[in-house]
Amino acid sequence: MLAVSNQLLWSMIGLLLTIGGTFLEAYVTTLPWSWSKHGIHIFSLGVPFQIGGVLLVGCLGGKNAGALSQIAYLVMGLTLLPVFADGGGVSYVKLSQFGYLLGFIPGAWICGFFAFKARPRLETLAFSCISGLLTIHGCGISYLIISNIFKLQDTQTLSLMEAIVKYSWLTLPGQLAVVCAVTVISYVLRHLMFY
């Protein structure tokens, strides 16, 4: 268990990583052994690093630091600070993707909970990250369903299935690649920091 001061530090780091990751798109490159033949090619994953920041703070700071950082992120975004991808403000609650932002809180908590249940191994950290990612998507889909039933959104531009495909199905491959990177980074850092 981490000390309270360490949890506060990790929650601040998680907040900064989430804000920065919101505006930074994730890319991959071709394999190094093909660089001499074909050169270095870079491909977009179609997702930002935002999920990576959410899950990394859970893996390194634990459940409380992860949840606290995401609560701070939502409060900042809902109080008109432009930390969300499309700005900020209370009106963001009416957007389809807001459920995924709400899911950051339990997603970071679940990830941090499982990350500290056992010694840091690649498979346990990968499981904790995937659990957190699935929690985020579960919350996002639940919000889409509830907002569709009660007509919470101002304009219904996408049907329920189109929204699920756009916000979950199409982003999942890129987010799984980010999960792989977070797993390796958190594994290395947990061993370097001896916890």
For each residue, the residues with C-beta under 8 A, 3 or more apart:
1: 62 116
2: 6 7 10 61 62 65 195
3: 6 7
4: 7 8
5: 8 9
6: 2 3 9 10 61 65
7: 2 3 4 10 11 61 62 64 65 68
8: 4 5 11 12 65 68
9: 5 6 12 13 61
10: 2 6 7 13 14 57 60 61 62 65 66 69
11: 7 8 14 15 57 61 64 65 66 68 69 72
12: 8 9 15 16 69
13: 9 10 16 17 57 60 61 69
14: 10 11 17 18 53 54 56 57 58 61 65 66 68 69 70 108
15: 11 12 18 19 69 72 73 76
16: 12 13 19 20
17: 13 14 20 21 49 52 53 56 57
18: 14 15 21 22 50 53 54 57 69 70 73 104
19: 15 16 22 23 53 73 76 83
20: 16 17 23 24 49 53
21: 17 18 24 48 49 50 51 52 53 54
22: 18 19 48 50 83 84 85
23: 19 20 48 85
24: 20 21 48 49
25: 44 45 47 48 49
26: 44 45 47 48 49 52 174 177 178
27: 42 43 44 45
28: 42 43 45 177
29: 40 41 42 43
30: 34 35 38 40 41 43
31: 34 35
32: 35
33: 36
34: 30 31 37 38
35: 30 31 32 38 39 40
36: 33
37: 34
38: 30 34 35 41
39: 35
40: 29 30 35
41: 29 30 38
42: 27 28 29
43: 27 28 29 30
44: 25 26 27
45: 25 26 27 28 173 174 177 178
46: 170 171 174
47: 25 26 50 51 171 174 175 178
48: 21 22 23 24 25 26 51 85
49: 17 20 21 24 25 26 52 53 178
50: 18 21 22 47 53 54 85
51: 21 47 48 54 55 133 136 175 178 179
52: 17 21 26 49 55 56 178 179 181 182
53: 14 17 18 19 20 21 49 50 56 57
54: 14 18 21 50 51 57 58 66 69 70 104 107 108 111 132 136
55: 51 52 58 59 107 108 111 128 129 132 133 178 179 182
56: 14 17 52 53 59 60 182 185 186
57: 10 11 13 14 17 18 53 54 60 61 65 66 69 108 112
58: 14 54 55 61 62 63 65 66 107 108 109 110 111 112 113 115 128 129 132
59: 55 56 111 112 115 125 128 129 182 183 186 190
60: 10 13 56 57 115 186 189 190
61: 2 6 7 9 10 11 13 14 57 58 64 65 66 69 112
62: 1 2 7 10 58 65 66 112 115 116
63: 58 66 67 108 109 110 111 112 113 116
64: 7 11 61 67 68 109 112
65: 2 6 7 8 10 11 14 57 58 61 62 68 69 112
66: 10 11 14 54 57 58 61 62 63 69 70 108 109 111 112
67: 63 64 70 71 105 106 108 109 112
68: 7 8 11 14 64 65 71 72
69: 10 11 12 13 14 15 18 54 57 61 65 66 72 73 108
70: 14 18 54 66 67 73 74 104 105 107 108
71: 67 68 74 75 105
72: 11 15 68 69 75 76
73: 15 18 19 69 70 76 77 83 101 104
74: 70 71 77 78 101 102 104 105
75: 71 72 78 79
76: 15 19 72 73 79 81 83 88
77: 73 74 81 83 84 88 89 92 101
78: 74 75 88 89 90 92 93
79: 75 76 88
80: 88 89
81: 76 77 88
82: 87 88
83: 19 22 73 76 77 88
84: 22 77 87 88 92 101
85: 22 23 48 50
86: 92 95
87: 82 84 92
88: 76 77 78 79 80 81 82 83 84 92
89: 77 78 80 92
90: 78 93
91: 94 95
92: 77 78 84 86 87 88 89 95 98 101
93: 78 90 98 152
94: 91 98 147 152 153 154
95: 86 91 92 98 153
96: 99 144 147 153 158 163 167
97: 100 101 140 167
98: 92 93 94 95 101 102 143
99: 96 102 103 139 140 141 142 143 144 146 147
100: 97 103 104 136 137 139 140 143 167
101: 73 74 77 84 92 97 98 104
102: 74 98 99 105 139 140 143
103: 99 100 106 107 135 136 137 138 139 140 143
104: 18 54 70 73 74 100 101 107 108 136
105: 67 70 71 74 102 108 109
106: 67 103 109 110 135 136 139
107: 54 55 58 70 103 104 110 111 132 133 135 136 139
108: 14 54 55 57 58 63 66 67 69 70 104 105 111 112 132
109: 58 63 64 66 67 105 106 112 113
110: 58 63 106 107 113 114 128 131 132 135
111: 54 55 58 59 63 66 107 108 114 115 128 129 131 132 135
112: 57 58 59 61 62 63 64 65 66 67 108 109 115 116 128
113: 58 63 109 110 116 117 128
114: 110 111 117 124 127 128 131 132
115: 58 59 60 62 111 112 120 124 125 128 186
116: 1 62 63 112 113
117: 113 114 124 128
118: 121 124
119: 124
120: 115 124 125 186 187 190 191 195
121: 118 124 125 187
122: 125 126 183 184 187
123: 126 127
124: 114 115 117 118 119 120 121 127 128
125: 59 115 120 121 122 128 129 183 186 187 190
126: 122 123 129 130 179 180 183
127: 114 123 124 130 131
128: 55 58 59 110 111 112 113 114 115 117 124 125 131 132
129: 55 58 59 111 125 126 132 133 179 182 183 186
130: 126 127 133 134 176 179
131: 110 111 114 127 128 134 135
132: 54 55 58 107 108 110 111 114 128 129 135 136
133: 51 55 107 129 130 136 137 175 176 179
134: 130 131 137 138
135: 103 106 107 110 111 131 132 138 139
136: 51 54 100 103 104 106 107 132 133 139 140
137: 100 103 133 134 140 141 168 172
138: 103 134 135 141 142
139: 99 100 102 103 106 107 135 136 142 143
140: 97 99 100 102 103 136 137 143 144 167 168
141: 99 137 138 144 145 164 168
142: 99 138 139 145 146
143: 98 99 100 102 103 139 140 146 147
144: 96 99 140 141 147 148 160 163 164 167
145: 141 142 148 149 160
146: 99 142 143 149 150 152
147: 94 96 99 143 144 150 151 152 153
148: 144 145 151 156 160 163
149: 145 146
150: 146 147
151: 147 148 156
152: 93 94 146 147
153: 94 95 96 147 156
154: 94
155:
156: 148 151 153 159
157:
158: 96 162 163 166
159: 156 162 163
160: 144 145 148 163 164
161: 164 165
162: 158 159 165 166
163: 96 144 148 158 159 160 166 167
164: 141 144 160 161 167 168 169
165: 161 162 168 169 170
166: 158 162 163 169 170
167: 96 97 100 140 144 163 164 170 171
168: 137 140 141 164 165 171 172
169: 164 165 166 172
170: 46 165 166 167 173
171: 46 47 167 168 174 175
172: 137 168 169 175 176
173: 45 170 176 177
174: 26 45 46 47 171 177 178
175: 47 51 133 171 172 178 179
176: 130 133 172 173 179 180
177: 26 28 45 173 174 180 181
178: 26 45 47 49 51 52 55 174 175 181 182
179: 51 52 55 126 129 130 133 175 176 182 183
180: 126 176 177 183 184
181: 52 177 178 184 185
182: 52 55 56 59 129 178 179 185 186
183: 59 122 125 126 129 179 180 186 187
184: 122 180 181 187 188
185: 56 181 182 188 189
186: 56 59 60 115 120 125 129 182 183 189 190
187: 120 121 122 125 183 184 190 191
188: 184 185 191 192
189: 60 185 186 192 193
190: 59 60 120 125 186 187 193 195
191: 120 187 188 194
192: 188 189
193: 189 190
194: 191
195: 2 120 190
